[in-house]
Amino acid sequence: MQDEQPLLVERDARGVVTLTLNRPQAFNALSDALLAALQGAIDALRDDAQARVVVLRAAGRAFCAGHDLKEMRAQPNHERCADLFARCGRVMLGLLALPQPVIARVHGIATAAGCQLVAQCDLAVASSDARFAVSGINVGLFCSTPSVPLVRNLPRKKALEMLLTGEFIDAAQALDWGLVNRVAAPDALDAEVESLVASILTKPASAVAMGKELFYRQIEMGQAAAYQLASQTMACNFMHDDALEGVQAFIDKRPPAWRAS
């Protein structure tokens, strides 16, 4: 039954959208159907002005065990593999392009493309029992696509150590190396995610969306170009109604009254 609905989508009254990977019997491996469902959810969120924060979580005992290797091995041809990894890349870039911050809620294992998902999310909160690996090398497959966000999260030598050895790191190492933002005990994981969500929800959606876009664009640029883009963004941001209200509220020593969306 889970494969008939590989992704669950829920929304609360605050505009928090929860995407739940729902293939627990397969450790939430990224099947064709799950990738398609993720792409569909991302496409719907892109222009959803009422959505404020996205939480990516998983059912069962694991976050995500990577691509569905059984499904891949059943049709081992170059065209299918190229199409699969291209579709996965579109999902990852789609998460990046969303105006809403995306928070990974990680428990159990996050391996290969599952670790890639964690690295691609804007923020990540891990259970203290979570473990992470880019383990394709163990079956003769260097985790090339997971390396893209991994090396943008971790120092190069740490990222390459994971990629070349395929060994697991625990939640404490993931925090120390920069793969996750926070670690919580298993029974406190939801509360820790909620604390991040609640903090973001107190900020104006316009500034959050503008800031996320600027953040990812500028880190791919040289410093001069990054400063130019950042200056232009700040000027546009300052003239937005939310920023003008926020500055005036600071001057008036009162809480700001943000727009509804």
C-alpha positions as CSV (number, residue, x, y, z in Angstrom):
1,M,0.0,0.0,0.0
2,Q,2.9,2.4,0.8
3,D,4.2,2.1,-2.8
4,E,0.8,3.3,-4.1
5,Q,1.4,6.5,-2.2
6,P,5.2,6.8,-1.9
7,L,5.1,10.4,-0.7
8,L,2.7,11.9,1.9
9,V,2.0,15.6,1.8
10,E,0.5,17.4,4.8
11,R,0.0,21.1,5.6
12,D,-0.9,22.8,8.8
13,A,-2.7,26.1,9.4
14,R,0.6,28.0,9.6
15,G,1.7,27.0,6.1
16,V,4.2,24.3,7.2
17,V,4.2,21.6,4.5
18,T,5.5,18.2,5.5
19,L,6.7,15.8,2.9
20,T,7.0,12.2,4.2
21,L,9.0,9.6,2.2
22,N,6.6,6.7,2.5
23,R,8.4,3.5,1.4
24,P,9.3,2.2,4.9
25,Q,9.6,-1.4,3.7
26,A,12.4,-0.3,1.4
27,F,14.0,2.1,3.8
28,N,12.5,4.9,1.6
29,A,14.8,4.1,-1.3
30,L,14.2,6.6,-4.2
31,S,12.1,4.6,-6.6
32,D,10.9,6.0,-9.9
33,A,7.5,6.6,-8.3
34,L,9.0,8.3,-5.3
35,L,11.1,10.6,-7.4
36,A,8.1,11.5,-9.5
37,A,6.0,12.2,-6.4
38,L,8.8,14.4,-5.0
39,Q,9.1,16.4,-8.3
40,G,5.3,16.9,-8.4
41,A,5.3,18.2,-4.8
42,I,8.2,20.5,-5.5
43,D,6.5,21.9,-8.6
44,A,3.3,22.6,-6.6
45,L,5.2,24.4,-3.9
46,R,7.2,26.6,-6.2
47,D,4.3,29.1,-6.7
48,D,2.5,28.4,-3.5
49,A,2.4,31.7,-1.6
50,Q,0.7,30.1,1.4
51,A,3.5,27.6,2.0
52,R,6.0,29.0,4.5
53,V,8.3,26.2,5.5
54,V,8.9,22.6,4.1
55,V,9.9,19.7,6.3
56,L,11.2,16.6,4.6
57,R,10.9,13.5,6.8
58,A,10.5,9.8,6.4
59,A,8.3,6.9,7.6
60,G,9.7,3.8,9.2
61,R,13.1,3.1,10.6
62,A,15.3,5.0,8.2
63,F,15.4,8.4,6.4
64,C,16.5,7.2,3.0
65,A,18.7,4.4,1.8
66,G,19.5,6.1,-1.6
67,H,18.4,5.0,-5.0
68,D,16.4,1.7,-5.4
69,L,19.2,-0.5,-6.5
70,K,16.8,-3.5,-7.2
71,E,14.8,-1.3,-9.6
72,M,18.0,0.0,-11.2
73,R,19.5,-3.5,-11.6
74,A,16.3,-4.8,-13.3
75,Q,17.0,-2.5,-16.3
76,P,20.7,-2.0,-16.5
77,N,21.1,0.2,-19.6
78,H,22.8,3.6,-20.1
79,E,19.8,5.5,-21.3
80,R,17.7,4.5,-18.3
81,C,20.5,5.3,-15.8
82,A,21.2,8.7,-17.4
83,D,17.5,9.5,-17.3
84,L,17.2,8.4,-13.6
85,F,20.1,10.5,-12.5
86,A,18.9,13.5,-14.5
87,R,15.5,13.2,-12.9
88,C,17.1,13.0,-9.4
89,G,19.2,16.0,-10.2
90,R,16.0,18.0,-11.1
91,V,14.5,17.1,-7.7
92,M,17.6,18.3,-5.9
93,L,17.8,21.5,-7.9
94,G,14.0,21.9,-7.3
95,L,14.6,21.9,-3.6
96,L,17.3,24.5,-4.0
97,A,15.0,26.7,-6.1
98,L,12.0,26.6,-3.7
99,P,11.3,30.0,-2.1
100,Q,10.5,28.2,1.2
101,P,13.3,26.9,3.5
102,V,13.5,23.1,3.4
103,I,14.4,21.3,6.7
104,A,15.4,17.7,6.7
105,R,14.2,15.7,9.7
106,V,16.6,12.8,9.8
107,H,16.5,9.5,11.7
108,G,18.0,6.1,11.2
109,I,20.3,5.9,8.1
110,A,20.7,8.4,5.3
111,T,22.9,6.8,2.7
112,A,24.0,7.6,-0.9
113,A,21.2,9.7,-2.5
114,G,19.6,9.8,0.9
115,C,22.6,11.6,2.3
116,Q,22.4,13.7,-0.8
117,L,18.9,14.7,0.1
118,V,20.1,15.8,3.6
119,A,22.9,17.8,2.1
120,Q,20.6,19.5,-0.5
121,C,18.1,20.6,2.1
122,D,18.6,24.1,3.4
123,L,18.7,23.0,7.1
124,A,18.9,19.6,8.8
125,V,18.0,18.3,12.2
126,A,19.2,14.8,13.1
127,S,18.3,12.3,15.7
128,S,21.3,11.3,17.8
129,D,21.0,7.8,16.5
130,A,21.1,8.9,12.8
131,R,24.0,7.8,10.6
132,F,25.2,9.1,7.3
133,A,27.2,7.7,4.4
134,V,27.8,8.1,0.7
135,S,28.3,4.4,0.3
136,G,28.1,3.7,-3.4
137,I,31.8,3.1,-3.6
138,N,31.2,-0.1,-1.6
139,V,29.3,-1.6,-4.6
140,G,31.7,-0.1,-7.2
141,L,29.7,3.1,-7.8
142,F,31.3,6.4,-6.8
143,C,28.6,8.7,-5.4
144,S,29.1,11.4,-8.1
145,T,25.8,13.1,-7.8
146,P,25.7,13.1,-4.0
147,S,29.1,14.7,-4.1
148,V,27.7,17.9,-5.5
149,P,25.8,19.1,-2.4
150,L,28.1,17.2,0.0
151,V,31.2,19.2,-1.0
152,R,29.1,22.4,-0.6
153,N,28.3,21.4,3.0
154,L,31.5,19.8,4.2
155,P,35.2,20.7,4.0
156,R,36.7,19.1,0.9
157,K,38.8,16.5,2.7
158,K,35.9,15.4,4.9
159,A,33.7,15.1,1.9
160,L,36.2,13.1,0.0
161,E,36.9,10.8,2.9
162,M,33.2,9.9,3.0
163,L,33.1,9.5,-0.8
164,L,36.2,7.3,-1.0
165,T,35.6,5.1,2.0
166,G,31.8,4.8,2.0
167,E,32.1,4.6,5.8
168,F,29.3,5.9,8.1
169,I,29.6,9.0,10.2
170,D,27.4,9.4,13.2
171,A,25.1,12.4,14.1
172,A,27.8,14.0,16.2
173,Q,30.3,13.9,13.4
174,A,27.7,15.2,10.9
175,L,27.1,18.1,13.2
176,D,30.8,18.8,13.6
177,W,31.5,18.5,9.9
178,G,28.6,20.8,8.9
179,L,26.2,18.3,7.3
180,V,23.4,19.0,9.9
181,N,22.5,22.0,12.0
182,R,21.3,20.4,15.2
183,V,21.2,17.0,16.9
184,A,18.5,15.9,19.3
185,A,17.6,12.8,21.3
186,P,15.1,10.6,19.4
187,D,12.2,11.6,21.6
188,A,13.1,15.3,21.2
189,L,13.6,15.3,17.4
190,D,10.2,16.7,16.5
191,A,10.5,19.5,19.2
192,E,13.9,20.5,17.8
193,V,12.6,20.6,14.2
194,E,9.6,22.7,15.5
195,S,11.9,25.2,17.2
196,L,13.6,25.9,13.8
197,V,10.2,26.1,12.1
198,A,8.7,28.4,14.7
199,S,11.7,30.7,14.5
200,I,11.5,31.0,10.7
201,L,7.7,31.6,10.8
202,T,8.3,34.8,12.9
203,K,10.3,36.3,9.9
204,P,8.7,37.9,6.8
205,A,8.2,35.4,4.0
206,S,9.5,37.9,1.5
207,A,12.8,38.4,3.2
208,V,13.3,34.6,3.7
209,A,12.6,33.9,0.0
210,M,14.8,36.7,-1.2
211,G,17.6,35.7,1.2
212,K,17.5,32.0,0.2
213,E,17.8,32.8,-3.5
214,L,20.6,35.2,-2.9
215,F,22.5,32.8,-0.6
216,Y,22.8,30.1,-3.2
217,R,23.5,32.3,-6.1
218,Q,26.3,34.2,-4.5
219,I,28.2,31.2,-3.1
220,E,28.8,30.1,-6.7
221,M,30.3,33.5,-7.7
222,G,33.6,35.3,-7.2
223,Q,33.6,37.9,-4.4
224,A,33.2,41.0,-6.6
225,A,30.2,39.6,-8.4
226,A,28.7,38.3,-5.1
227,Y,29.0,41.7,-3.5
228,Q,27.3,43.3,-6.6
229,L,24.4,40.8,-6.5
230,A,24.1,41.1,-2.7
231,S,24.1,44.9,-2.8
232,Q,21.3,44.9,-5.4
233,T,19.3,42.3,-3.4
234,M,19.6,44.3,-0.2
235,A,18.5,47.5,-1.9
236,C,15.4,45.7,-3.3
237,N,14.8,44.0,0.1
238,F,15.0,47.4,1.9
239,M,12.3,48.9,-0.3
240,H,9.9,46.0,0.3
241,D,6.9,46.7,2.5
242,D,8.0,44.1,5.1
243,A,11.5,45.7,5.5
244,L,10.1,49.2,5.7
245,E,7.7,48.0,8.4
246,G,10.4,46.1,10.3
247,V,12.7,49.1,10.4
248,Q,9.9,51.4,11.4
249,A,8.9,49.0,14.2
250,F,12.5,48.9,15.4
251,I,12.5,52.7,15.5
252,D,9.2,52.8,17.3
253,K,10.3,50.1,19.7
254,R,7.3,47.8,18.9
255,P,6.8,44.4,17.3
256,P,6.6,44.4,13.5
257,A,3.3,43.7,11.8
258,W,4.3,41.5,8.8
259,R,2.1,41.0,5.9
260,A,0.1,37.8,5.9
261,S,2.3,36.2,3.2
